[in-house]
Amino acid sequence: MSGMENRVVRLSKPLYEALPYLYIAAGLGAAVASYFLARHPWSDILLVLAAFCVLGGLVVLLKRRDYRAKRGEYRGNPLDENSLR
């Protein structure tokens, strides 16, 4: 069990940077699908999913922007590619 505690899963940088945009695109896709399935019971579920995806993507984008703008105010060493090795 102790070997599992230290295991860290990391995403590649391009995928990590693209995630908020993928969330927003998925949300917009769900909103379009909800529009075309207007009389289907899945329409409401897709609309709620769309709202959560777009909102989540925007939150992640704004949090990253805020962190990067105020990086000097945070304590500790900034994370960069060299510190992860």
Stockholm file with secondary structure:
# STOCKHOLM 1.0

chainA/1-85         MSGMENRVVRLSKPLYEALPYLYIAAGLGAAVASYFLARHPWSDILLVLAAFCVLGGLVVLLKRRDYRAKRGEYRGNPLDENSLR
#=GR chainA/1-85 SS CHHHHTCCCCCCHHHHHHHHHHHHHHHHHHHHHHHHTTTSTHHHHHHHHHHHHHHHHHHHHHHHHHHHHTGGGSSSCCCCTTTTC
#=GC SS_cons        CHHHHTCCCCCCHHHHHHHHHHHHHHHHHHHHHHHHTTTSTHHHHHHHHHHHHHHHHHHHHHHHHHHHHTGGGSSSCCCCTTTTC
//
